[in-house]
């Protein structure tokens, strides 16, 4: 399977190619450079692998939450490619991508919890709760946006790690939340490499992806309640 993944949901801009189990990625921190950088990254990845767009079996992108402008850039490119190539698209949570990165960067163990928080501006954070299972993050609560003072942890994991830019506001969070963290890293941002890995895992499980028209960004601005997912 050959899959192209994109992420422009934060200050990072990246593209990744999953080619029959081999991953290559282009990444650059460029808060205002997504439009300029993204297409050259895609062309270079394909050229280095000796591929053309018609060789792609699927596409993936970080569907948010994140920067509104950034999300629209990746969504537009992915939709255009998907329409032209007639291949499925796998939307991947940008929070899950960072949780997956944390799993590797911090050498997390089975059952560890990852609380991912992004700076959502407007005095709020985007929040996602995950548990590491078989080396990958599994969502154990619905993603939401809230004030730092309203951050809470879902039940389940006994050991937690906090990652993402939203943890710069940890002094405003209820003191029990940062106190529960074994470690906090507020530097991790979404990367297309992890979007590609999570998308490849999804397709390997037999999930089919979506059509171009259904590849939509997720903003979360209207989501206000932290709900435990059914069966978790």
N, C-alpha and C positions, 0 to 999 in steps of 0.2 A: 504494500500500500504506500502510495506517495501522497503526502498531505502538506499543504502550505498553511501556516498559521501567522496571524498578525496581532500585534498589541500596540495601541496608542492611547490606552486608558489613563495614563499618568504622564509624568514628565519624561518617562522613558519611551523610546520608539524602537520597535523591534519586529523582525520577521524571522521565521524559522521554517526549515524544511525537514519533514520526517520522511525519510526515503528507505522503506523496507527495514526499519529498525535503526537506521543511522540518522542522527540529528545534527543539523548545522544551523547556526543562528547568527544574525547580525543585530547588534544592540548598541544604542547610543542614548545617553541622557541629553535630551534636547527639547526643553519645554515648549519652544515655539517652532520646532523644526520638523514636525511630523509630516506635513504635506511635502516638504522638500526631500525628505530622506526615504520615505516608505517605498515608493516605486523603484528607486535605484537599488534598495536592499533586496527587493523581490527579484529584480532582473539579475543581480549578482548571484544570489543563491541558486537560481535555476541554471545560470550559465556555468557556475562552478561544478554543478552536478551533471552537466551535459543534458539538461532537460529543457523542454518548452512547456508553456502553460497547458497544452493539450495532454501532457503526460500526467497531470494531476488527477488523482482519484477523489479527492475531497479537499475542503477548505475548513479553516477554523479561525475564530477571532475571539478576543477578550470582549465580552458583551457588556461589561460593567459589573458593578458601579465604578464610576470614575469621572474624569473630566468630560463634561458634556461635549465640548468641541472635539476632543480626542476620540471619543466614542463614535461620533458621527463620521469622522475621517475613515476609521477602520471599517465601519459598517458600509459606507459607500463603496470602498474599494472591493470589499468582499462580495457585496451584492452584484457589482458590475462583473467581477470574475465569474461568479456562480451562474449568472444569467448567460454569459457567453459560453462557458464550458459545460453547462448543464450537469454540474456535480453537486453533491450535498454539502451543506454547511453545518459545522458543529459549533454552536455558541458555548463559550466556556466562561464561567464566573471569574472575574479578575481577582476576587477575594480568594477563590479556590486555588488560582495559579500561585498566589503568594504563599498560601498555606502549604502547597506542594513544595515550593522552593524552600520554605522553612524546614520542612521535613528532612530535606537533604543537607541544607546548610548547618542546621543545629543537631543533626544526627538523632532525630526524634525516634522514640520507641513505639511499638504497638500499643494503642490505647491512649497515647498522649493527646492532649487537647491543644488546639491552636486557635487563639482569638485574634482574628485579623481586623485591624481598624485602619481605615484610610481617612485622611483629612478631606472632609466633604465641603469645606468652606462654609459660609453662612452660620458659623459657630456650631457645626455639627460634624459627626463622624459617620462613615459607612462601617457597618459591623457585620462580621460573619463568624460563626462558631463551627469548628471542625474537629473530627477525631481521626487520628492516623490508624488506618486499617489496611493491612497487606501493603504497607509502604506508600499509600495514597490517602489524601484527605477525603473524608466523607462528611457532608454537612449534617450537623445535628440540631440546627436551628435555622429558621428562615432569616435571610439577610435583611437588614433594616438600616435606616438612617435615624440618628438621634443625637441629642446633646451629650457631651462627655459625661455630664452628671447622671445620665440615664443608662449608662453602660452597665450591663449585667452579664453574667456567665450562665449558660444552660447547664443543667445537671448532666452528670456522666463522668467525664475524665477526672482522675485524681491529681494529675499533674498538668499544668497549663503553661503555654508559652505565648507571649504577646508579640505580634509582628505588624509592621506597616506604619505609615506616616502618622496615623491617628493617635499613636501612643505618645506623641509629643505632648498630648493633653492629659497624660496620666495623672498629673497632680489635681486635675479637676474631676477625675472619676471617683466614684465611691472608693474609699481607701481599701476595702476588702478585695477589690478587683486587681489592682496592681500588686497587692500583697500576695495574691494567689499565683502570680507568675513566677515560674522557675527562672525565666530569663525574658528580657524585653529587647527587641531589635526594631527600631523605628526607621531603618534605612531600606528595607526590602521593598521593591516595587515590582509590579507584574512584568513578566517577560514572555515573549512569544514561544520560547523553548518549552516552557511548562504548559502553555496553552496547547502546543502541539502534542506533548506527551499525554495530557489529560484527554484530548480529543481522540488520539489514537487508542487509548484505553477504552473510551466510550464506544468507539466503532468495533473494537475487538470483542466487546460484550454483546454485540449484536444490535446496538442502537443505530438508528438509520440517519440521524442528522435531520436537517430541515431544508426546505426549498429556499431559494434566494429571497423571495418576498417575505419569508418568515424569519429571516436573519435580522433581528431587531435588537437595538441596545436596551439595556435595563438601567434605569436611572435611580430607582428606589425612593424618589422624593415623596411619593404618596404612601409609602409603607411606614407605619408608625408603631406596630406591635411586634414584640419579640415572641415568636411562637415556636414551641417545640414541634419538630416534624413528626408526623404520624409514624409510630413503630420505633421511634428512637428512644 
